[in-house]
Amino acid sequence: MLLKFESMNFKSFRDGFTFNMIPEKRMNELEYSILKEKIGSHQERGLSASVIYGPNAAGKTSIVNAMSCMRQIVLRGNIRDAADDRSGDHVSGGLSLAPFAFRDDAAPVQFDATFIYHGVKYRYLVSASLGKFLEKGYPRYIDHEQLYVNDMLVFDRSADSVDKLKLDSISGLLNNGYEPKENEKTRKAMNNNIVSDSLLLVTDFNSFCSKKIVSEIRQWFEQEFIVVNSADKTRFYPALPEEDGRAMINVYINQIAQEAGIIGSDFAYVNDPETHTTKLVSVLQKSDSKLFGLDADQIESVGTMRLISIMPVIISALRTGATLVMDELDASLHPMIVMNLITIFHNEKVNQYGAQLIFNTHNPIYLNHNLLRRDEIKFVERESVSKSSSLYALSDFKANGEASVRKTSDYMRNYFVNRYGAIVDIDFTDIIADVLKGAENNG
């Protein structure tokens, strides 16, 4: 369960942002949707969904990109760009760690995640010195790195020095044979082995101190923190037998398609014998031993392809209790589909393992107090002079006074009359009129 994600000086966020998935204590709306998990004698609470609003180029996607980049850093164990990335994810695949462009000084890019996994609360922070925006030849290095376990500091690294190493609080998770009395000796040994652009977490801390903790953190980032950049271009398919030409009809995918009103052909997954990749086929005829169909891209609508493409990863997140973050989740989808997905993540009887859904959108229909809590609704706006983005929640507004937001307010109406910010008045009329007038004069 993700509790909090923070970032500094990344892309459009000069002064950073805090993406909070911890419920506001003073709020009592949609209480049934709150996730709960015990850490020792203490109970942690988390939001099951969050939706991000804002105009184009405000910074919504930068939040998703930041989460994706941190995930890749942890899984790779370093902050180096990939020499030959074939992941298809241009953002985190190549580790495009772009600092805020409109500043004169060079400041580190920082990522900081707090989450719960297998009954343990982790907080991991990594800060990378990259120089100025697009500065070539800058020797990038890790400026700062910290690990907390159950709110207790475990190590604190600054550049090429391990300043603190405190292992008493994780004595039951240490490598076999490790003696806590060796802490100072281990800290000095780590100082001698530090690689400037590699994580202490996955190198010396893993080798000397706790393979168990490192394994758990890496598993969470790999399996329980699913971040999808450019969701409109991403497709998720189930694993198939390796035999080329073998087809599989997934029953639940077809049931979902029918429930969404997609009437006509069934869908099957097939191993393409030419590309050796999985593709989606619209089945036109079928018998006991044969299927006949066409490539679904050729005959299905964009919305149909989007729904079928994202459902496997949504089902997977619900099965494992993962945090699913998707850029433009609702692109080409009917809002009733997305509203139903939000209610599923809020439904404790269906969402039994505590999965979370985070996505950005332009569709105001989800601004409804019966669908989302105020602390689940986030806004991003970008200041025109500084060009820096800021993130805030609907719950940050007071409940009383002129700018008040109550749990029974008409969120959508108030958003369109600019009560919450994060919206831009747009009128292309004069520009287009001038363009057409100029075309006439030149023609």
C-alpha positions, 0 to 999 in steps of 0.5 A, a space after each residue: 500500500 502506497 502511503 506517500 510519494 514525494 519528488 523535488 525538482 523533477 520536470 515541471 515541479 521546481 519546488 516538488 510535490 507531495 502525493 498523499 495517499 493517507 486519509 485526512 483525519 478530520 474527514 468521515 466521508 466514504 469511510 468504507 473505502 479506506 484501506 487499513 493495515 496493522 504495523 505492530 500495534 499501530 494501524 495505518 490507513 490509506 486511500 484506495 483511489 486518487 484522481 488528478 485534474 489539471 489543464 494540459 501541460 500543467 504537470 499531471 503526467 510529470 507525477 506519473 513519470 516521477 513514480 515510474 522513474 523511481 521504480 526503474 532506479 530501484 529495480 536497476 540499482 543505479 541512476 545511469 541512462 540505459 545504453 540500449 533500452 527496448 522497453 518501449 517506455 521512453 520516460 523511465 526506460 531511458 531514465 530521463 531524469 529531467 530537472 526543472 528546466 527554468 532555473 539558473 542553479 543546479 539542484 538534485 532530483 529527488 524521489 521519496 516513497 513511503 509504503 507498506 509491504 508484508 506488514 512492514 512500513 518502508 520509506 526510501 529516499 534517493 536524490 540524484 545530482 544531474 547538473 542543470 537541465 540537459 547539461 551534457 557531460 555532467 558526472 551524475 551521482 547520488 547526492 543523498 539516500 535514506 532508508 527508514 523501516 517502521 519509521 526508524 532510520 536505518 541508513 543515511 548516505 550523502 554522496 560518497 559517505 555513509 553518515 549513519 547506520 542504525 541496525 538495532 531496529 531491524 535486528 530480526 531482518 539482518 543477514 545470517 551471522 551479522 552482529 549489530 556491534 559491527 555497525 561502525 566497522 560496516 559503515 566504514 567498509 561501506 564508505 570505501 566501497 561506494 559507487 557514486 551512481 549506484 544505490 547503497 541499498 542494493 549494493 553494500 547494504 544488501 551484501 553486508 546488512 539485510 538481503 531480506 529488506 532489499 528483496 522486499 523493497 525490490 519486490 514491492 517496486 517490481 510487483 506491487 507498484 505498477 506505473 504505466 506511462 502513456 497508458 493509451 499506447 500500452 497493452 497488457 496481455 496474459 501469458 500464453 503457451 509458447 507454441 506459435 499460432 496457439 489461441 486462448 479465449 479468456 472468459 472474463 475478458 469477454 464477459 467484461 466486454 459484453 457487460 460494457 456493451 461490446 456486442 459482436 465477436 469474442 476476443 482471443 489472444 494468439 501468438 503471432 508466428 511472424 513476430 512471436 508476440 501476443 496479439 488480440 484477435 476478434 473471433 468471427 467463427 469458432 468450432 471445437 478445434 478452430 478459430 477464425 478471426 481478424 486482427 482486432 486493431 483492424 475492426 475494433 474501435 479505439 475504445 474497445 481496444 483500450 478496455 480490453 488492453 487495460 483490464 488484465 493489469 487492473 485485474 492483476 492489481 486487484 488480485 495482489 493488492 498492488 498500487 496501479 498508477 496510469 497516465 490517461 487511464 480513461 482515454 477513449 473510455 466511456 465515463 461509466 466504465 471508469 466510474 465503475 472501476 473507481 467503485 470497484 477499488 472502493 468496494 472492500 468486498 471486491 478489493 479484498 487485498 487493498 489495491 489502489 488506483 491512481 490516474 490523471 484525467 480531464 473528465 470532470 464527471 468524476 468530481 462527485 462526492 458520492 464517488 470520491 472523497 475530497 482527499 482523493 481528488 488532486 489538482 495540478 496547476 502551473 504558474 505562468 511566470 515561474 513555469 513551476 507546477 504545484 499539487 494540492 488536494 480538494 481537502 486542502 480547502 477549508 470547510 467553512 468560509 467564502 472558499 469553503 468545500 464541504 463534502 456535499 458541495 457540487 465539485 464539478 460545478 465549482 471546478 468549472 467556475 474556477 473555485 479550485 483553480 487548475 483550469 484555464 479559460 480558453 478561446 481560440 476564436 480570434 487566433 483562428 479568425 486571424 489565421 483564416 483571414 491571413 489565408 484569404 489575403 494570401 490566396 
